């Protein structure tokens, strides 16, 4: 799969899955516009792959919209930015709940809106991959805000599929199991928490960022032209047990 002459806009590109996706897409010929909150992450990525960068705090809705417009036009969008605040359900604060939804769901909506408007104005076509989570399907302890935000992202993506398909814009979600990023390491570093999950994964490991980036690249490519409106579990078999 080559992406020469194409541009991909990636949120959350400073770290983890987003950074790995930026590397992979650049290696396959795409021009990358990387969006992240942390300037130093963007600077190091730009030095590595020669991408354009946009620094923004996606919790700020107005700033997110400005950032989306700065990153366009693009042929593809990957909404990968995500945060988590670990709290038992009875202790979830309104502030934490709103913050997680602002970054994980609302910012994805804003970027997808501006991307879709741009693509429609250019005659249509393109693809969006929203990076959701297996937490959309499973109620992991202490993940109430995160699970709710990812479930909302999946549901919103189905509406996007219905409304944008006539313009030739495909929309899919991917729903990875725990992927070994800095965010995941904080949430799953306790063996008492991680071991029961690992025992349910037939391949006996969590995902690596390249495992997920490869699927994102496939879904953006023309090889996936009939894949649309899906929420795809990338879980090593977790859900079959």
BALOBA-1460 file (C-alpha; in Angstrom, 3 decimals):
// residues 241
<rec num="1" residu="x" x="0.000" y="0.000" z="0.000"/>
<rec num="2" residu="x" x="1.461" y="3.301" z="-1.139"/>
<rec num="3" residu="x" x="0.108" y="6.774" z="-0.426"/>
<rec num="4" residu="x" x="2.289" y="8.906" z="-2.681"/>
<rec num="5" residu="x" x="0.714" y="12.277" z="-3.401"/>
<rec num="6" residu="x" x="-1.749" y="11.908" z="-0.521"/>
<rec num="7" residu="x" x="-1.972" y="13.819" z="2.742"/>
<rec num="8" residu="x" x="-3.068" y="12.375" z="6.070"/>
<rec num="9" residu="x" x="-4.085" y="14.447" z="9.095"/>
<rec num="10" residu="x" x="-3.405" y="12.611" z="12.368"/>
<rec num="11" residu="x" x="-4.434" y="13.756" z="15.839"/>
<rec num="12" residu="x" x="-2.567" y="12.400" z="18.836"/>
<rec num="13" residu="x" x="0.483" y="12.037" z="16.613"/>
<rec num="14" residu="x" x="3.010" y="12.939" z="19.276"/>
<rec num="15" residu="x" x="2.963" y="9.587" z="21.036"/>
<rec num="16" residu="x" x="1.777" y="6.007" z="20.882"/>
<rec num="17" residu="x" x="-0.458" y="4.744" z="18.092"/>
<rec num="18" residu="x" x="-0.699" y="8.156" z="16.465"/>
<rec num="19" residu="x" x="3.073" y="8.565" z="16.252"/>
<rec num="20" residu="x" x="3.521" y="5.033" z="14.888"/>
<rec num="21" residu="x" x="0.827" y="5.716" z="12.285"/>
<rec num="22" residu="x" x="2.547" y="8.943" z="11.264"/>
<rec num="23" residu="x" x="5.826" y="7.077" z="10.798"/>
<rec num="24" residu="x" x="4.194" y="4.308" z="8.783"/>
<rec num="25" residu="x" x="2.201" y="6.613" z="6.521"/>
<rec num="26" residu="x" x="5.277" y="8.742" z="5.840"/>
<rec num="27" residu="x" x="7.275" y="5.612" z="5.028"/>
<rec num="28" residu="x" x="4.596" y="4.701" z="2.499"/>
<rec num="29" residu="x" x="4.780" y="8.027" z="0.738"/>
<rec num="30" residu="x" x="2.114" y="10.152" z="2.409"/>
<rec num="31" residu="x" x="2.554" y="13.733" z="3.508"/>
<rec num="32" residu="x" x="1.688" y="13.848" z="7.211"/>
<rec num="33" residu="x" x="0.138" y="16.663" z="9.201"/>
<rec num="34" residu="x" x="0.712" y="15.767" z="12.849"/>
<rec num="35" residu="x" x="-1.458" y="17.206" z="15.623"/>
<rec num="36" residu="x" x="-0.492" y="16.970" z="19.283"/>
<rec num="37" residu="x" x="-0.558" y="18.991" z="22.495"/>
<rec num="38" residu="x" x="3.165" y="18.749" z="23.211"/>
<rec num="39" residu="x" x="5.487" y="20.851" z="21.065"/>
<rec num="40" residu="x" x="8.565" y="18.782" z="21.882"/>
<rec num="41" residu="x" x="6.865" y="15.607" z="20.645"/>
<rec num="42" residu="x" x="5.944" y="17.314" z="17.402"/>
<rec num="43" residu="x" x="9.435" y="18.720" z="16.961"/>
<rec num="44" residu="x" x="11.036" y="15.301" z="17.337"/>
<rec num="45" residu="x" x="8.521" y="13.726" z="14.954"/>
<rec num="46" residu="x" x="9.094" y="16.456" z="12.364"/>
<rec num="47" residu="x" x="12.846" y="15.869" z="12.614"/>
<rec num="48" residu="x" x="12.267" y="12.154" z="12.079"/>
<rec num="49" residu="x" x="9.788" y="12.114" z="9.176"/>
<rec num="50" residu="x" x="9.613" y="15.676" z="7.861"/>
<rec num="51" residu="x" x="5.933" y="16.221" z="8.659"/>
<rec num="52" residu="x" x="3.960" y="19.421" z="9.135"/>
<rec num="53" residu="x" x="2.834" y="20.001" z="12.722"/>
<rec num="54" residu="x" x="0.003" y="21.663" z="14.618"/>
<rec num="55" residu="x" x="0.188" y="22.074" z="18.392"/>
<rec num="56" residu="x" x="-3.152" y="22.329" z="20.197"/>
<rec num="57" residu="x" x="-4.955" y="21.385" z="23.385"/>
<rec num="58" residu="x" x="-7.887" y="19.397" z="22.024"/>
<rec num="59" residu="x" x="-9.849" y="19.919" z="25.233"/>
<rec num="60" residu="x" x="-10.434" y="23.468" z="23.948"/>
<rec num="61" residu="x" x="-13.189" y="23.159" z="21.338"/>
<rec num="62" residu="x" x="-12.491" y="26.462" z="19.605"/>
<rec num="63" residu="x" x="-8.754" y="25.761" z="19.436"/>
<rec num="64" residu="x" x="-9.480" y="22.267" z="18.102"/>
<rec num="65" residu="x" x="-11.497" y="23.694" z="15.226"/>
<rec num="66" residu="x" x="-8.763" y="26.182" z="14.345"/>
<rec num="67" residu="x" x="-6.221" y="23.348" z="14.416"/>
<rec num="68" residu="x" x="-8.383" y="21.185" z="12.158"/>
<rec num="69" residu="x" x="-8.648" y="23.956" z="9.605"/>
<rec num="70" residu="x" x="-4.877" y="24.513" z="9.741"/>
<rec num="71" residu="x" x="-4.319" y="20.844" z="8.904"/>
<rec num="72" residu="x" x="-6.504" y="20.819" z="5.816"/>
<rec num="73" residu="x" x="-6.887" y="19.990" z="3.010"/>
<rec num="74" residu="x" x="-6.116" y="16.309" z="3.486"/>
<rec num="75" residu="x" x="-7.112" y="13.055" z="1.814"/>
<rec num="76" residu="x" x="-7.383" y="11.068" z="5.045"/>
<rec num="77" residu="x" x="-8.086" y="11.713" z="8.723"/>
<rec num="78" residu="x" x="-7.010" y="9.602" z="11.682"/>
<rec num="79" residu="x" x="-8.565" y="10.646" z="14.990"/>
<rec num="80" residu="x" x="-6.127" y="9.079" z="17.419"/>
<rec num="81" residu="x" x="-5.908" y="11.581" z="20.285"/>
<rec num="82" residu="x" x="-7.078" y="10.164" z="23.589"/>
<rec num="83" residu="x" x="-6.763" y="10.599" z="27.325"/>
<rec num="84" residu="x" x="-7.926" y="8.674" z="30.362"/>
<rec num="85" residu="x" x="-8.661" y="9.550" z="33.973"/>
<rec num="86" residu="x" x="-8.796" y="6.432" z="36.137"/>
<rec num="87" residu="x" x="-11.534" y="6.619" z="38.779"/>
<rec num="88" residu="x" x="-13.891" y="4.085" z="40.353"/>
<rec num="89" residu="x" x="-17.378" y="4.674" z="39.011"/>
<rec num="90" residu="x" x="-18.799" y="6.018" z="42.279"/>
<rec num="91" residu="x" x="-15.931" y="8.528" z="42.438"/>
<rec num="92" residu="x" x="-16.049" y="9.776" z="38.837"/>
<rec num="93" residu="x" x="-16.009" y="13.565" z="38.857"/>
<rec num="94" residu="x" x="-17.896" y="15.739" z="36.434"/>
<rec num="95" residu="x" x="-14.636" y="17.492" z="35.594"/>
<rec num="96" residu="x" x="-12.877" y="14.244" z="34.660"/>
<rec num="97" residu="x" x="-15.863" y="12.945" z="32.699"/>
<rec num="98" residu="x" x="-16.158" y="16.162" z="30.699"/>
<rec num="99" residu="x" x="-12.408" y="16.349" z="30.025"/>
<rec num="100" residu="x" x="-12.181" y="12.783" z="28.711"/>
<rec num="101" residu="x" x="-15.190" y="13.293" z="26.450"/>
<rec num="102" residu="x" x="-13.861" y="16.641" z="25.222"/>
<rec num="103" residu="x" x="-10.645" y="15.059" z="23.950"/>
<rec num="104" residu="x" x="-11.778" y="11.555" z="23.019"/>
<rec num="105" residu="x" x="-15.142" y="12.328" z="21.422"/>
<rec num="106" residu="x" x="-15.807" y="16.022" z="20.880"/>
<rec num="107" residu="x" x="-12.430" y="16.767" z="19.290"/>
<rec num="108" residu="x" x="-12.876" y="13.801" z="16.953"/>
<rec num="109" residu="x" x="-16.261" y="15.222" z="15.934"/>
<rec num="110" residu="x" x="-14.766" y="18.655" z="15.250"/>
<rec num="111" residu="x" x="-11.909" y="17.302" z="13.143"/>
<rec num="112" residu="x" x="-14.243" y="15.004" z="11.225"/>
<rec num="113" residu="x" x="-16.683" y="17.855" z="10.573"/>
<rec num="114" residu="x" x="-14.015" y="20.105" z="9.102"/>
<rec num="115" residu="x" x="-12.415" y="17.248" z="7.174"/>
<rec num="116" residu="x" x="-15.784" y="16.251" z="5.683"/>
<rec num="117" residu="x" x="-16.652" y="19.827" z="4.739"/>
<rec num="118" residu="x" x="-13.290" y="20.155" z="3.022"/>
<rec num="119" residu="x" x="-13.615" y="16.869" z="1.152"/>
<rec num="120" residu="x" x="-17.171" y="17.642" z="0.034"/>
<rec num="121" residu="x" x="-16.011" y="21.023" z="-1.219"/>
<rec num="122" residu="x" x="-13.297" y="19.286" z="-3.232"/>
<rec num="123" residu="x" x="-15.755" y="16.846" z="-4.780"/>
<rec num="124" residu="x" x="-15.780" y="14.103" z="-2.174"/>
<rec num="125" residu="x" x="-13.790" y="10.982" z="-1.488"/>
<rec num="126" residu="x" x="-11.423" y="10.167" z="1.345"/>
<rec num="127" residu="x" x="-11.445" y="8.081" z="4.482"/>
<rec num="128" residu="x" x="-11.595" y="8.538" z="8.241"/>
<rec num="129" residu="x" x="-10.344" y="6.113" z="10.874"/>
<rec num="130" residu="x" x="-11.442" y="6.841" z="14.425"/>
<rec num="131" residu="x" x="-9.264" y="5.098" z="16.989"/>
<rec num="132" residu="x" x="-11.698" y="3.831" z="19.581"/>
<rec num="133" residu="x" x="-11.023" y="1.031" z="22.063"/>
<rec num="134" residu="x" x="-12.126" y="-2.376" z="23.207"/>
<rec num="135" residu="x" x="-13.354" y="-0.322" z="26.161"/>
<rec num="136" residu="x" x="-16.291" y="0.556" z="23.925"/>
<rec num="137" residu="x" x="-17.499" y="-3.043" z="24.443"/>
<rec num="138" residu="x" x="-16.067" y="-4.008" z="27.847"/>
<rec num="139" residu="x" x="-16.662" y="-2.268" z="31.180"/>
<rec num="140" residu="x" x="-13.127" y="-2.269" z="32.560"/>
<rec num="141" residu="x" x="-12.749" y="-1.255" z="36.191"/>
<rec num="142" residu="x" x="-11.972" y="2.428" z="36.794"/>
<rec num="143" residu="x" x="-12.617" y="3.273" z="33.129"/>
<rec num="144" residu="x" x="-16.135" y="4.733" z="33.297"/>
<rec num="145" residu="x" x="-15.282" y="8.042" z="31.627"/>
<rec num="146" residu="x" x="-13.037" y="6.369" z="29.050"/>
<rec num="147" residu="x" x="-15.485" y="3.565" z="28.201"/>
<rec num="148" residu="x" x="-18.316" y="6.059" z="27.802"/>
<rec num="149" residu="x" x="-16.242" y="8.306" z="25.540"/>
<rec num="150" residu="x" x="-15.235" y="5.445" z="23.272"/>
<rec num="151" residu="x" x="-18.756" y="4.048" z="23.089"/>
<rec num="152" residu="x" x="-19.906" y="7.494" z="22.019"/>
<rec num="153" residu="x" x="-17.157" y="7.636" z="19.387"/>
<rec num="154" residu="x" x="-18.335" y="4.345" z="17.883"/>
<rec num="155" residu="x" x="-21.959" y="5.501" z="17.801"/>
<rec num="156" residu="x" x="-21.063" y="8.854" z="16.260"/>
<rec num="157" residu="x" x="-18.976" y="7.092" z="13.626"/>
<rec num="158" residu="x" x="-21.999" y="5.092" z="12.488"/>
<rec num="159" residu="x" x="-23.901" y="8.333" z="11.910"/>
<rec num="160" residu="x" x="-20.912" y="9.733" z="10.032"/>
<rec num="161" residu="x" x="-20.902" y="6.623" z="7.839"/>
<rec num="162" residu="x" x="-24.564" y="7.087" z="6.952"/>
<rec num="163" residu="x" x="-24.314" y="10.790" z="6.212"/>
<rec num="164" residu="x" x="-20.916" y="10.959" z="4.502"/>
<rec num="165" residu="x" x="-21.075" y="7.817" z="2.379"/>
<rec num="166" residu="x" x="-22.924" y="9.549" z="-0.446"/>
<rec num="167" residu="x" x="-19.929" y="11.874" z="-0.726"/>
<rec num="168" residu="x" x="-17.529" y="8.956" z="-1.082"/>
<rec num="169" residu="x" x="-16.116" y="9.365" z="2.423"/>
<rec num="170" residu="x" x="-15.621" y="6.098" z="4.305"/>
<rec num="171" residu="x" x="-15.601" y="6.009" z="8.118"/>
<rec num="172" residu="x" x="-14.410" y="3.135" z="10.312"/>
<rec num="173" residu="x" x="-13.528" y="2.645" z="13.956"/>
<rec num="174" residu="x" x="-10.838" y="0.387" z="15.267"/>
<rec num="175" residu="x" x="-11.145" y="-0.964" z="18.794"/>
<rec num="176" residu="x" x="-7.782" y="-2.158" z="20.078"/>
<rec num="177" residu="x" x="-7.125" y="-4.179" z="23.187"/>
<rec num="178" residu="x" x="-4.563" y="-2.658" z="25.539"/>
<rec num="179" residu="x" x="-1.789" y="-1.265" z="23.333"/>
<rec num="180" residu="x" x="1.583" y="-0.631" z="24.895"/>
<rec num="181" residu="x" x="1.681" y="3.141" z="24.927"/>
<rec num="182" residu="x" x="2.553" y="5.468" z="27.800"/>
<rec num="183" residu="x" x="-1.160" y="5.904" z="28.517"/>
<rec num="184" residu="x" x="-1.694" y="2.147" z="28.683"/>
<rec num="185" residu="x" x="1.364" y="1.586" z="30.834"/>
<rec num="186" residu="x" x="-0.097" y="3.858" z="33.502"/>
<rec num="187" residu="x" x="-3.446" y="2.107" z="33.412"/>
<rec num="188" residu="x" x="-2.212" y="-1.497" z="33.186"/>
<rec num="189" residu="x" x="1.112" y="-1.599" z="35.040"/>
<rec num="190" residu="x" x="-0.331" y="-3.548" z="37.976"/>
<rec num="191" residu="x" x="-0.016" y="-7.316" z="37.287"/>
<rec num="192" residu="x" x="-3.106" y="-7.936" z="39.400"/>
<rec num="193" residu="x" x="-5.038" y="-5.961" z="36.790"/>
<rec num="194" residu="x" x="-3.194" y="-6.961" z="33.620"/>
<rec num="195" residu="x" x="-2.756" y="-10.708" z="34.149"/>
<rec num="196" residu="x" x="-6.468" y="-11.630" z="34.099"/>
<rec num="197" residu="x" x="-6.835" y="-9.764" z="30.815"/>
<rec num="198" residu="x" x="-3.739" y="-11.366" z="29.299"/>
<rec num="199" residu="x" x="-5.078" y="-14.806" z="30.215"/>
<rec num="200" residu="x" x="-8.126" y="-14.082" z="28.041"/>
<rec num="201" residu="x" x="-6.036" y="-13.207" z="24.976"/>
<rec num="202" residu="x" x="-5.240" y="-16.366" z="22.970"/>
<rec num="203" residu="x" x="-2.022" y="-14.877" z="21.591"/>
<rec num="204" residu="x" x="-0.996" y="-14.067" z="25.193"/>
<rec num="205" residu="x" x="0.152" y="-10.490" z="24.713"/>
<rec num="206" residu="x" x="-1.104" y="-6.942" z="24.474"/>
<rec num="207" residu="x" x="-0.875" y="-5.086" z="21.160"/>
<rec num="208" residu="x" x="2.118" y="-3.083" z="20.012"/>
<rec num="209" residu="x" x="1.637" y="0.253" z="18.294"/>
<rec num="210" residu="x" x="2.772" y="-1.079" z="14.903"/>
<rec num="211" residu="x" x="0.063" y="-3.772" z="15.065"/>
<rec num="212" residu="x" x="-2.560" y="-1.034" z="15.152"/>
<rec num="213" residu="x" x="-0.880" y="1.351" z="12.705"/>
<rec num="214" residu="x" x="-0.802" y="-1.350" z="10.024"/>
<rec num="215" residu="x" x="-4.571" y="-1.800" z="10.264"/>
<rec num="216" residu="x" x="-5.147" y="1.959" z="10.130"/>
<rec num="217" residu="x" x="-3.083" y="2.182" z="6.934"/>
<rec num="218" residu="x" x="-5.071" y="-0.667" z="5.397"/>
<rec num="219" residu="x" x="-8.408" y="0.966" z="6.244"/>
<rec num="220" residu="x" x="-7.303" y="4.234" z="4.656"/>
<rec num="221" residu="x" x="-6.193" y="2.483" z="1.491"/>
<rec num="222" residu="x" x="-8.226" y="1.661" z="-1.602"/>
<rec num="223" residu="x" x="-7.839" y="-2.019" z="-0.701"/>
<rec num="224" residu="x" x="-10.483" y="-1.425" z="1.999"/>
<rec num="225" residu="x" x="-13.013" y="0.255" z="-0.275"/>
<rec num="226" residu="x" x="-15.892" y="-1.977" z="0.914"/>
<rec num="227" residu="x" x="-15.067" y="-1.599" z="4.596"/>
<rec num="228" residu="x" x="-17.302" y="1.141" z="5.915"/>
<rec num="229" residu="x" x="-19.164" y="1.798" z="9.162"/>
<rec num="230" residu="x" x="-17.318" y="-0.892" z="11.101"/>
<rec num="231" residu="x" x="-16.082" y="-1.089" z="14.672"/>
<rec num="232" residu="x" x="-13.244" y="-3.561" z="14.365"/>
<rec num="233" residu="x" x="-11.909" y="-5.348" z="17.428"/>
<rec num="234" residu="x" x="-8.121" y="-5.636" z="17.382"/>
<rec num="235" residu="x" x="-7.850" y="-7.807" z="20.431"/>
<rec num="236" residu="x" x="-5.826" y="-10.932" z="19.677"/>
<rec num="237" residu="x" x="-8.971" y="-12.998" z="20.273"/>
<rec num="238" residu="x" x="-9.977" y="-11.512" z="23.641"/>
<rec num="239" residu="x" x="-13.683" y="-11.391" z="22.796"/>
<rec num="240" residu="x" x="-13.955" y="-15.053" z="21.797"/>
<rec num="241" residu="x" x="-13.278" y="-16.253" z="25.347"/>
